């Protein structure tokens, strides 16, 4: 059973910082790409940043220079450091992981999602 558990959301003033964490649990997993997405009210879910197992990163233009994604492969955890937060960053943030498992000699690749954590940027 694969589980993604997120933490670190909350309320912060404009210009402030937050750090999100997402830990993956389960047995016999190979975790490939990991990423953070967000969904604001009335909008579609969008990619914020992602990172490969080799630590190559990709960012949405709206967060470049302000957010930093990183991962600890030994702890199966991905982080999102968010600095210089703006009201438009307000959203529910979701962790995503592409995970490979072997079941009955079949290689299965699936995307898994965390439960989401609310980030609110407001004065």
PyMOL commands that set and color helices and strands:
alter all, ss='L'
color gray80, all
select helices_A, chain A and resi 61-63+73-75+87-89
alter helices_A, ss='H'
color red, helices_A
select strands_A, chain A and resi 3-7+10-12+18-25+30-39+46-51+57-59+67-72+77-82+91-103+106-113+117-121
alter strands_A, ss='S'
color yellow, strands_A
deselect
rebuild
show_as cartoon
